[in-house]
Amino acid sequence: MLRELPRGAELALDEGRLEVAIVPRSDGQWRFVAGPYTVEVTGTAFTLRWQDDRLTIDLKRGSVDVVGPRGRFSLQAPVTRTFSVATTEDGGSASDGARPHEGPNESGSAQGTSTPSATSASPAALLADAQAARLAGRSAESQGLLAKLRRLHPKSPEATTALFLEARMAFDGGRMVAARAALESYLAVAPSGAFAAEAEVLLIEALSRSGDAHAARARGKAYLAAHPRGVHSDRIRRLVEADQKAPPKATP
């Protein structure tokens, strides 16, 4: 398990096969990380396989969102879908319950044509290596690979994902000033990106933890106005209420 969430958890699948069944809840928070992919679910049953840089999902019930190097992809049961780091090949068909959610998707085109295999310096390969290093606890290596990805391929979708991952690593490491800067940069580049909602929540928390209660309250109230029943709403509501009760910082 990578970390506990208020109503679920984030878990990693290093390799192999995993059977998953989750009771449907509108506020559930369950994420499964495999290489550069994150599978987000609220209530569903599916089998997840991660091997040889390929993610295969056999979705039996419900729906999931798959967030990968090329954006977010929504799946509706029943469907089996394969995503590959090395190519844009997609193992499903155009009518089997999958649809792009935003931005470029993993299928590449309606015909499912593939591109040449990624080299060691390709955006997808660098992102996969960075994710593997992060999951193995090699934070410095992961940060170096993410920085290299953004330097070599600044216009790629993977570079935007790398920016968010840098922000999350800074947040998880307690470096709130760095997390705040990276999260603000990510939201400026991708205000409707695959990780925009989570980035906004993390930014509100980073503002609060770094002592900027006024900015945290302002962003928190704006978030609640836009997402009054969102997955993170209770978490943000508690944070805003706590900041309102906190005494003001003394001024010289």
N, C-alpha and C positions, 0 to 999 in steps of 0.2 A: 504494500500500500504506500502510495506517495504521500498522501495527506488526507486528513479527515475534512469533510465539508459539513456545513450546518445540518444538512438533511441527506447525507450520503457520503461518498468518498471518491477519491481519484486513485485508480489502481493501474499498475503497469503490467503489460504482458511482454516479457523479454523475448520469448519464442514459444511456439507450440499452439495448443488449442484450448479454448476456454468456453464452457457452457454457462450462459447467463440467463437468469429469470428474475425480473424485478417487478414488484407489485406497483401498478400505476398510481402515481401521485402527482398532482399538478405542480407541487413545489419540490419534487425530488431533484437531487443533484448527484448524478452518477456519471463518472467519466472513466473511460478505459483508454490508456495511452499505449500505442504500439508503434515504435519507431517515430516517424514524423506525423503520425495520424492520432487524432483524438476522437473517440466515439462518445457522443453525448446522448444519454437516454433519460426518460422519466418513468416509463413503465413498459416493459417489453420482454420478449424471450428471443434469444439469438445465440448463435455459435460464432466465436471470434477465433480466427487463426492468423498468426503472424509468423512467417517463415520466408527466408531468402528475399527479404525486402519487399514482400507482397502481403497485403492485408486482404483477407477474405471474410466476408460477413454473410452468414446464412440467417436471414431475419425471418423468424417464424410467426411473430405476433408484434403488433404495435409499429412504432417508427423510431428511427434514430437519425441523428445528424453526424456526418463524418467530416471532420475538419482536417484538411491535409495541406500539403505544400501549395496547391493551386486553389484553395478556397474551401467553402463549405458545400457539402453535397447531402441532400435529404433522401432517405430511403423509407419506403412504405412496404409493410409485409403483404404478401409473401414475396421474398426476393433473395437471390444470392448475388453478391457483387464482389468483384476483386479490384483492388487498387494497387498499382505498382509504383515504387519509388523511381525505378530506372527508366520507365517509359510513361507515356500517357495512356497506355492500354487499359481498357476497362472491360471486365469479363461479362457484364450484363448486357441486356438489350434495351432499346429505347422505350419499350412499353412494359417493362417489368417492375414498375413501381419506384424507380429512381428518377430524381429530377435535380437539376442544379439549383442551389439556393441563392448564391450570389457569386459573381465573378467567374473566372474560368473554372471548369470542372475537370475531374480526373479522366473523363472519357475522351477528351481531346476534340472529338467531332461526332456527328451523328452516325458515321460509319465505323467509329471505333478504330481509326487508323492509329498506328503507333509511330513514335519518333525514335531516332537512334538512341541506343543505350547511353545512360549518363556516364560522364567521365568523373574522375575523382574530384575535379574542380567545378562540376556542374552545380547549380543552385540546389537541386533536389538531393544530390549526394552529400553536399556539405550540410544541409539541414538534417538529413538522416544521421550523419555522423555526430552532429552536435546534440541531437536528441539522445542518441545512444550514450554519449559521454555524460549527459545530464542525469540520465536514469541510473548510470553506474556510479554516480557520486563524484565524477571528475569535473567539477564546476569550472575550474580555470581552463581546462581543455575545451569544454563546451562554449565558454564565453569567447575564446579565441577563434573557434570555428564560426560562430555566429558573426563576429566582427569581420572575419575574412569574407564570409558570404555577402555581407552588406557592402563591403568595399569592392569586391569583384563584380557583383551583380546588383547594383543599387536599384535598378528599375524592375527587378523580378518580383513576382508575388511572394517568393520564398524570403526575400529580404524584408518584406513587411512582417511576415510571420516571425522572422528572426528578431526584429525589433521588439515585438511583444514578448518573446521568450526571454530576451535580455531583461526586460522590465520585470517579468515574473520572478526571474532568478534573483534580481536585486531585492525585490519585495520579500521573497522567502528567506533571503539572507539578512534581512533586517536593515538594509541600506535604503532607507525611505527617501532620502533626497535624490539618489540616483534612480530609484524606482519611479518617483514622481516625474522626473525629467523624461525618462524613457516612455512612460505611459502617456504623457502629454504629447510627445512626438508621435507615438503610434496613433493616437486618436486624431491628430492633425492630418496624418497621412491617410488613415483608413477609418473615417468616422462611422462608416457602415460596414466595416470589415468583419471577418469571421470571429474575431475576438473582441469586438468593440464593447459588447455588454460587460464582459468580464473585466476588460481594461478600465471601464468607467467605475466599476465597483472597487477594484484594486486602487484606483487613483483616489477615490473618496477615503478609503482606509489609510492610504499613505499620507494624505493631507492631515487626517486626524492624528495619526501616530507621530507625525513630524511636528505637531504642535500648532498647525494652522487650522484651528477649529472653525473659524469663520468661513474659510473657503470650503472646508469639508461639509459644513451645514448647507451652504449655498448649493453645492453640487449635489448633495444628498437629497435636498428638497426638490431640485429639478429632476433628478432621477425618479423619485417617487411620484412626481406629477406625471411623468411620461410612462412609468411602469408601476402603477399602484398595486398590481397583483402579480408582479414578476417573480421569477425564481429567487432573486436576491432582495426582494422588497423588505422582508422582515429583518434581514441582516442590516440593511441600510437604515431602516426606521429605528432600530435599537441604537445604532451608531449616532444618528442625528440627535436622538433624545439624550444620549449620554453626553454629547458635546454641548448641548443646551444647558445641562446641569453643571457642567464643569466651571469652576471659577475662572474669571478672565486672567490672562497672563499679566503679571506685574510689569509696569513700564518704569524706566529709570526716571 
